[in-house]
Amino acid sequence: MAVLVNTSTFMKEVVNSDKAVLIDFYADWCGPCKMLSPTIEEISRENGDIKVCKVDIDSDPELAQQFRVMSIPTLVAIKDGKVLKTVSGVRSKKDILGMFE
């Protein structure tokens, strides 16, 4: 299950995570975000070595701004506190998992 993250929990959940982290920047009103959501949940269930976090850009615009999110959905792969890759738009599960390679 994906963890909902905001500015106050970001340090604990993302930066200090001992796992690789996938952040899904989304909004409830976003059609493509809804299309991507089942894939994100599947990755969360099937990959114990990746922590999946979601950031609602409407409730937490500061984090979206910090990661320069211009369109949603935007996915950010982070490992050891460093951004590996950022992509926007609906992606396949294979493409998303490939962000960590």
Backbone torsions as a table, in degrees:
resi	resn	phi	psi	omega
1	MET	NA	132.6	179.9
2	ALA	-69.5	146.2	-179.9
3	VAL	-98.9	127.7	176.0
4	LEU	-77.1	124.3	-175.4
5	VAL	-117.0	144.4	173.9
6	ASN	-134.6	-176.6	-176.6
7	THR	-55.8	-40.9	-176.3
8	SER	-74.6	-24.8	-179.3
9	THR	-103.4	-3.6	-174.6
10	PHE	-59.2	-46.6	-178.0
11	MET	-58.8	-49.1	-177.5
12	LYS	-66.5	-48.7	-172.6
13	GLU	-78.4	-34.9	-173.6
14	VAL	-107.8	-62.3	-174.0
15	VAL	-61.9	-42.3	-177.3
16	ASN	-92.6	11.4	-179.6
17	SER	-70.1	138.7	176.9
18	ASP	-86.5	0.0	177.4
19	LYS	-113.0	165.1	169.4
20	ALA	-65.9	149.8	-176.3
21	VAL	-125.4	135.0	172.2
22	LEU	-110.0	120.6	177.2
23	ILE	-105.2	128.9	176.8
24	ASP	-108.2	108.3	174.6
25	PHE	-86.5	122.4	-173.0
26	TYR	-145.4	176.3	170.2
27	ALA	-144.1	148.4	-178.1
28	ASP	-61.7	-29.2	-176.9
29	TRP	-85.2	-4.6	-172.1
30	CYS	-86.8	115.3	179.5
31	GLY	-59.0	-52.8	178.7
32	PRO	-59.2	-33.0	177.7
33	CYS	-63.3	-41.1	178.6
34	LYS	-65.8	-36.0	177.8
35	MET	-66.2	-36.6	-176.8
36	LEU	-80.0	-25.4	-173.5
37	SER	-51.7	-46.6	179.2
38	PRO	-60.6	-35.7	178.2
39	THR	-66.3	-42.5	179.3
40	ILE	-62.2	-44.2	179.7
41	GLU	-65.2	-37.7	178.2
42	GLU	-62.5	-44.7	177.9
43	ILE	-61.1	-41.6	179.5
44	SER	-61.1	-42.8	-179.0
45	ARG	-72.1	-38.7	-170.0
46	GLU	-92.1	-14.0	-174.0
47	ASN	-122.6	91.4	-178.3
48	GLY	-66.4	-17.2	-179.1
49	ASP	-90.3	-0.3	177.5
50	ILE	-122.4	125.5	175.4
51	LYS	-90.7	126.6	-178.8
52	VAL	-103.2	125.0	179.3
53	CYS	-122.7	148.1	177.5
54	LYS	-121.4	140.2	176.6
55	VAL	-124.4	119.3	176.6
56	ASP	-81.2	111.8	-174.7
57	ILE	-65.9	-22.8	178.3
58	ASP	-75.4	-38.0	179.3
59	SER	-85.4	-20.1	-178.5
60	ASP	-137.7	68.0	-178.4
61	PRO	-64.1	-23.6	-179.4
62	GLU	-62.1	-45.5	179.6
63	LEU	-66.0	-39.8	177.7
64	ALA	-60.9	-40.6	178.9
65	GLN	-67.2	-42.1	-179.9
66	GLN	-59.0	-36.3	179.7
67	PHE	-95.5	11.6	178.4
68	ARG	52.0	45.9	179.1
69	VAL	-74.9	116.2	-178.6
70	MET	-102.6	-27.0	178.0
71	SER	-144.8	159.0	-179.8
72	ILE	-126.0	151.6	-0.2
73	PRO	-73.0	146.0	171.6
74	THR	-122.1	132.4	178.9
75	LEU	-113.3	136.6	179.2
76	VAL	-125.7	126.0	176.2
77	ALA	-98.8	127.3	-178.2
78	ILE	-128.2	135.9	175.2
79	LYS	-138.8	134.4	-177.8
80	ASP	52.6	38.5	177.2
81	GLY	76.6	2.0	-178.3
82	LYS	-113.6	140.7	177.8
83	VAL	-73.3	122.8	177.1
84	LEU	-87.1	-45.6	-175.3
85	LYS	-160.6	148.7	175.1
86	THR	-129.1	131.7	176.7
87	VAL	-135.6	152.5	176.7
88	SER	-118.1	153.3	177.1
89	GLY	95.6	170.9	180.0
90	VAL	-73.2	129.9	-178.6
91	ARG	-127.0	158.9	176.5
92	SER	-77.2	161.6	178.2
93	LYS	-58.9	-41.7	179.9
94	LYS	-61.2	-43.9	178.3
95	ASP	-62.6	-42.0	-178.0
96	ILE	-66.2	-46.3	179.5
97	LEU	-65.0	-30.8	178.0
98	GLY	-65.5	-18.1	178.5
99	MET	-64.4	-20.4	-177.3
100	PHE	-94.2	-0.7	-178.0
101	GLU	-87.0	NA	NA
